[in-house]
Amino acid sequence: MKTFFNTLVVMLCISISACSQTSTEISKNPTTKTASTKEDWKKVLTPEQYAVTCEGSTERAFTGKYWNNHEEGMYKCVRCGYELFSSETKYDSGSGWPSFYDVVPGSHVEKSTDNEIGYPRTEVKCPKCGAHLGHVFNDGPNPTGMRYCINSASLNFEKK
């Protein structure tokens, strides 16, 4: 029980820390939202975007606006506009969330272990602002064998 409580406290601290970080506005992306405090994020993000990117929540499968998007373009962090995934690496995993087998070339995501549901998963976050994006699994297609399972609420999409 003590281990569970300690893990819960650490997760809460990480979530609060991530939402207290300042993101840099990117002038090329007019949809980029910027904030410097937890209260500011609540003002610029929708409740679902806030729950996902700041609290590590997960949207329900098959409900996000990009899980079935087949247009060509770039997927960017909803908080800071950092380019994360290209439609060229998006595929239908059947999971109900946007899935990608790789990040944008020259880009990266931060990875950490998440034990929130009772077994370890690899959480992925935006390397620029710390927003929770989703998780990555090693059951994806070639050439990487990875499945980046990402919440639509953590993304903006820019058509090619």
N, C-alpha and C positions, 0 to 999 in steps of 0.2 A: 504494500500500500504506500509506503514511504517513497519507493522508487517511482510509482505512478504519479504521486503528488509532485515530486521533484521534476519529473519530465513535464508535467502540466505547467508548472511555474516557468521552466525554461522556455517552453513553447510560447507562453504568453509574453514573456520578455522579448523574445525574438520578434513576435508580431508587432508589439508596440514600437520596438526599435525600428523596424522596417518602415512603419508608417510615420515615423518622426523624421525620416531622412528627407533632405531637400533634393528635388529633382531639377535638372537643368532644362529650361525651355528650349525646344528645338524649333527655330524659326521656319524651317522647311515644312513642318507639319502643323497646320493651323488647328488640328484637332487635339494636339498634345495638351494635357492638363498638368498644371504644376501646383504644388503645395509645399508647405514647410512644416506643418504640424498635423497631428491626428485630426484635429477639428477642421483644418483646412481641407484635408482629403475628403472629409464627409461632405464638404460644400461643393467640390468639383467632380466627384465621382457619383455614379448612381449607387443606390444601396447595394445592389448585387456586385458591382465593380469593387466597391469598398470591402464587402464581405470576402470576396475572392482574393483581391490583391493585398489587402491589409491584415485580414484575419485568417487567411489560409483556407477559406471555405471552398467548396466545390459546387459548381452548378449541376443541376440534374442532367443526366444523360439525355441526348436528343432534344434539348431545349435551347441551347446556345445558338446565336445567330450565324456562327461560322462552321458548325459541325458538318453541314451539307453544302458549303460554298464551293463551287467549282470554277470560279473566275480566276484569271491570272493576276498575280499581284504580290504584294508584300504584307506580311503580318507584323505589326509593331506593338510594342508595349503601350497599353492604354494610358499609363501614367506619364511616361517620359518620351515616348516616340522612338525608342531604340529598336532598330531593325532586328527581328528575331528569326522569323521563318519565311520561306518563300513558298508560293503555291507550287513550285516545281518539286518540292519534297513532301507535299501534302498527299495523303492517301486515305482511303476509306478503311479504317481498322475494324469497323463494326462496333466500336465502343460507345459511340454517341457523342464523342468529343472530337474537336479538330485534332488530327494526328499527323505527325511529321516524322520522317526518318532521319532528319538532320537539321541543324541550325543553318542560318545564312553563312556562306563562306566568309571567313575573316571575323565572324561573330562568335559569341559563346554565351552560355548561361551559367549561373552559379548552381552548384549541386550540393545537397546536404541530405543526410539520412533523416527520414520522417517515420516515427513509430506510432503515430497517432491512432491508427486503426488496429493495433495489436501485433503487427508484423512490419518489418522494415521495408520502406519504399524510398526511392530517390526523388526528393522534391527538387523542382527547378524554379529558379528565381531570375528576374531581370538583373543582369550584372551592373546596370547603371543606377537603378533606383531601389532595388531590393524587392520589387513587387512579386508576390507569389503568382506563378503561372500555371503550375500543374505538376505532373510527375513524368519521369522517364522510365521505361521498362526495356528489357533486352529481348523482346519478342516481336520486333519489327521486321520489315522486309530488307532485302539487300539494297544497297551495298553496305549499310551500316549495321543492320540487325537491331536498330533502336526504334522505339515508339515513344515519341514525345507526345504525351496525352495532355493537351492544353485546354484550359477553360476559355471559351469565347469571351467571357466578361473581362479577361485580362488583356485582350487584344483589340486593336483597331486594324482595319484592312484598307490598304491603298491599292486601287486597281492599277494595273499596268497600263 
